[in-house]
Amino acid sequence: MEIVDSKVRVKDTAQWSANLRAAVAEISDGREGVRIKFHSKPKAIETLARHLSMYRDNVDLNVNVSLADLVNGSYRLERGELRVVDGKMIEVTPAPTRRKNTQRAE
């Protein structure tokens, strides 16, 4: 763009950088002068995030677990038989127990 005789003149878009061409959504000339409308940065970021699957729009909340399984699982958590790692229940393998030597030395 350039200003000539107190008026804004837009250069030929072929002379614009690729980044500027990508950023401009619309150019219009009206009563108030030249109007340049840019693409929305937040909308572009949101579109990119959706493309990269960073949003979870459809979350399945159906859970097929009985009340008895939930209660049993909570008891097993309290006893240390289960633990939660990255949101998943993991069985805890108990450490082998040592037997005490019941033989007496003579």
C-alpha positions in Angstrom: 0.0 0.0 0.0 1.0 3.5 -0.5 -0.4 7.0 0.2 -0.6 9.3 -2.8 -2.3 12.7 -2.6 -3.8 11.8 0.9 -5.4 8.7 -0.5 -4.5 5.1 0.1 -3.6 3.1 -3.0 -3.3 -0.7 -2.8 -0.4 -2.2 -4.8 -1.0 -5.0 -7.2 -1.5 -8.2 -5.1 1.1 -9.9 -7.3 3.7 -7.7 -5.6 2.6 -8.7 -2.1 4.4 -11.3 -0.1 2.9 -14.7 0.2 2.2 -14.1 3.9 0.4 -10.9 3.3 -1.7 -12.5 0.5 -2.7 -15.3 2.9 -3.6 -12.9 5.7 -5.9 -10.6 3.7 -9.5 -11.9 3.4 -11.0 -8.9 1.5 -10.3 -5.5 0.0 -13.1 -3.1 -0.7 -13.3 0.6 -1.7 -16.2 2.5 -0.3 -17.3 6.0 0.8 -14.9 5.9 3.7 -12.0 4.8 1.7 -10.2 1.5 1.2 -11.2 -1.2 3.6 -8.9 -4.2 4.2 -10.3 -7.2 6.1 -7.9 -9.8 7.5 -8.7 -13.4 8.3 -9.4 -14.1 12.0 -6.4 -15.5 13.8 -8.4 -17.2 16.6 -10.6 -18.9 13.9 -7.5 -20.1 12.0 -6.0 -21.5 15.2 -9.3 -23.2 16.1 -9.5 -24.7 12.6 -5.9 -26.0 12.7 -6.5 -27.4 16.2 -9.6 -29.3 15.0 -7.7 -30.6 12.0 -4.9 -31.9 14.3 -7.6 -33.6 16.5 -6.7 -31.4 19.5 -10.4 -31.0 20.3 -12.7 -33.8 21.4 -16.1 -32.7 20.2 -17.7 -36.2 20.5 -16.9 -37.7 23.8 -18.6 -41.1 24.5 -19.9 -41.0 28.1 -21.6 -44.5 28.0 -20.1 -46.7 30.6 -21.0 -50.4 30.9 -19.9 -51.2 34.4 -22.2 -52.7 37.1 -22.4 -51.1 40.5 -21.0 -54.3 42.0 -17.9 -54.0 39.8 -17.4 -50.4 40.8 -17.7 -51.3 44.5 -15.4 -54.3 44.2 -12.9 -52.1 42.3 -12.9 -49.5 45.0 -12.2 -52.1 47.7 -9.4 -53.5 45.6 -7.9 -50.0 45.3 -8.1 -49.5 49.0 -6.3 -52.8 49.6 -3.6 -52.0 47.1 -4.5 -54.7 44.7 -5.2 -52.1 41.9 -3.8 -48.8 41.1 -4.6 -46.1 38.5 -2.0 -45.3 35.9 -2.8 -42.8 33.1 -6.5 -43.2 33.8 -6.5 -47.0 33.6 -6.8 -49.6 36.3 -3.6 -51.7 36.6 -3.4 -55.0 38.6 -0.7 -54.8 41.2 1.4 -58.0 41.5 2.2 -58.7 45.1 5.8 -59.0 46.0 6.8 -62.5 47.0 6.7 -63.1 50.7 9.7 -64.6 52.5 9.1 -67.5 54.7 10.6 -67.3 58.1 13.1 -70.0 58.9 11.3 -72.1 61.5 14.1 -74.6 62.0 16.2 -74.1 65.1 19.9 -74.4 65.0 21.2 -77.2 67.2 
